[in-house]
Amino acid sequence: MTAPRSVLDILTDEGRWVKGVAATNQGWCLAVAVVKAGRTAHELRAVEDAILVLFPERFNATAACPIIGFNDHPETTFEDVVRVVKVAGV
């Protein structure tokens, strides 16, 4: 079994990160990148927890996927995504 990769191995730069869609032929949203990196449900929760701590105003606990809500929030930048990934340790 292959060990999970870091999400930042997938979202290598701002050009590989997308908003408003799950994925394109150019990149992925944060939620898809986490799954694509081979991360577990526990690690998805770590990403949600990091969003809640770092950007509580962008966290929607009632959303089907709070990670997507954060990713697509108008104020979210690639730098914010990187910060969340680093704090979550994924």
Sequence and secondary structure as in RCSB ss.txt:
>XXXX:A:sequence
MTAPRSVLDILTDEGRWVKGVAATNQGWCLAVAVVKAGRTAHELRAVEDAILVLFPERFNATAACPIIGFNDHPE
TTFEDVVRVVKVAGV
>XXXX:A:secstr
      HHHHS SGGGB SSSSB SS B HHHHHHHTT  HHHHHHHHHHHHHH GGG  TTSS HHHHHHHSTT
  HHHHHHHHHHHT 
